[in-house]
Amino acid sequence: MTAQPFLYVVVCAAGIAGDAHKLITAAQEQGWGVGVIATPQGLGFLDTEAIEDQTGYPIRSAWRSPGDPRPLPPADAIAVAPATFNTINKWAAGIADTLALGILCEAYGMGIPTVVMPYVNAAMAAHPAYGRSLDQLREMGVLVGAYEPHRPKAGGGADRFRWEEALELLEGKID
Ligand SMILES: Cc1cc2nc3c(=O)[nH]c(=O)nc-3n(C[C@H](O)[C@H](O)[C@H](O)COP(=O)(O)O)c2cc1C
């Protein structure tokens, strides 16, 4: 690839979402252009101004109006980080009721390399739908981060959530 590759970082409403700037920094240091798509709930976890300053693009969360220009270049790869229980299950089931999910559901058919970095507690992860959804996403070729669910109501596991793993998983996947 000659042009700068472009990464979409899809941010869901998980407790760790406010640290998404760490992934953006790491990606930019590796030469990626980065645009952020937040779920409507995820938007509330982000410092919009800081992220937009960092990426140089507006955060996308809602669909544009017909005829409006596309705010972001097309994606060469997508990292869903952090990924919630909710968005993982809806994505695997083919539900596209947020812009983020619409982009993810379409990415499969477009063949865009995609990584999911779940950040979910063990009680949610015990729900049978969750394992089935991750299996479905793996079957679709989605690369899954290794984070092990944290204990519920115990402060989360931010210290062992490796943002840079998203980029490691994408290595060699871009033409
Ligand atoms: C403070 C706070 C922290 C949350 N942390 C998580 C989390 O770490 N993982 C998760 O799956 N859901 C978490 N949730 C629940 C999600 O925000 C909720 O399921 C929401 O509907 C997810 O929306 P989204 O998938 O469209 O981003 C949290 C909610 C709140 C209010």
The ligand as an SDF file (V2000), in Angstrom:
LIG
                    3D

 31 33  0  0  0  0  0  0  0  0999 V2000
  -19.9580    3.3790   33.7840 C   0  0  0  0  0  0  0  0  0  0  0  0
  -20.3450    2.2200   32.9030 C   0  0  0  0  0  0  0  0  0  0  0  0
  -19.4030    1.2750   32.5870 C   0  0  0  0  0  0  0  0  0  0  0  0
  -19.7350    0.2010   31.7700 C   0  0  0  0  0  0  0  0  0  0  0  0
  -18.7740   -0.7020   31.4610 N   0  0  0  0  0  0  0  0  0  0  0  0
  -19.0660   -1.7200   30.6120 C   0  0  0  0  0  0  0  0  0  0  0  0
  -18.0450   -2.6260   30.2370 C   0  0  0  0  0  0  0  0  0  0  0  0
  -16.8810   -2.5100   30.6580 O   0  0  0  0  0  0  0  0  0  0  0  0
  -18.3570   -3.6150   29.3710 N   0  0  0  0  0  0  0  0  0  0  0  0
  -19.6170   -3.7750   28.8530 C   0  0  0  0  0  0  0  0  0  0  0  0
  -19.8330   -4.6840   28.0690 O   0  0  0  0  0  0  0  0  0  0  0  0
  -20.6130   -2.9180   29.2190 N   0  0  0  0  0  0  0  0  0  0  0  0
  -20.3660   -1.9030   30.0680 C   0  0  0  0  0  0  0  0  0  0  0  0
  -21.3570   -1.0260   30.4230 N   0  0  0  0  0  0  0  0  0  0  0  0
  -22.7120   -1.2410   29.9070 C   0  0  0  0  0  0  0  0  0  0  0  0
  -22.8540   -0.6640   28.5080 C   0  0  0  0  0  0  0  0  0  0  0  0
  -22.5510    0.7080   28.5210 O   0  0  0  0  0  0  0  0  0  0  0  0
  -24.2960   -0.8800   27.9640 C   0  0  0  0  0  0  0  0  0  0  0  0
  -24.5230   -2.2510   27.7630 O   0  0  0  0  0  0  0  0  0  0  0  0
  -24.5330   -0.1300   26.6720 C   0  0  0  0  0  0  0  0  0  0  0  0
  -25.8380   -0.4260   26.2070 O   0  0  0  0  0  0  0  0  0  0  0  0
  -23.5240   -0.5150   25.6080 C   0  0  0  0  0  0  0  0  0  0  0  0
  -23.7950    0.2220   24.4520 O   0  0  0  0  0  0  0  0  0  0  0  0
  -22.8870    0.0580   23.1360 P   0  0  0  0  0  0  0  0  0  0  0  0
  -22.5920   -1.4070   22.9840 O   0  0  0  0  0  0  0  0  0  0  0  0
  -23.7880    0.5630   22.0310 O   0  0  0  0  0  0  0  0  0  0  0  0
  -21.6910    0.8860   23.3070 O   0  0  0  0  0  0  0  0  0  0  0  0
  -21.0580    0.0620   31.2690 C   0  0  0  0  0  0  0  0  0  0  0  0
  -22.0120    1.0220   31.5890 C   0  0  0  0  0  0  0  0  0  0  0  0
  -21.6600    2.0770   32.3990 C   0  0  0  0  0  0  0  0  0  0  0  0
  -22.7110    3.1190   32.7230 C   0  0  0  0  0  0  0  0  0  0  0  0
  1  2  1  0
  2  3  1  0
  2 30  2  0
  3  4  2  0
  4  5  1  0
  4 28  1  0
  5  6  2  0
  6  7  1  0
  6 13  1  0
  7  8  2  0
  7  9  1  0
  9 10  1  0
 10 11  2  0
 10 12  1  0
 12 13  2  0
 13 14  1  0
 14 15  1  0
 14 28  1  0
 15 16  1  0
 16 17  1  0
 16 18  1  0
 18 19  1  0
 18 20  1  0
 20 21  1  0
 20 22  1  0
 22 23  1  0
 23 24  1  0
 24 25  2  0
 24 26  1  0
 24 27  1  0
 28 29  2  0
 29 30  1  0
 30 31  1  0
M  END
$$$$
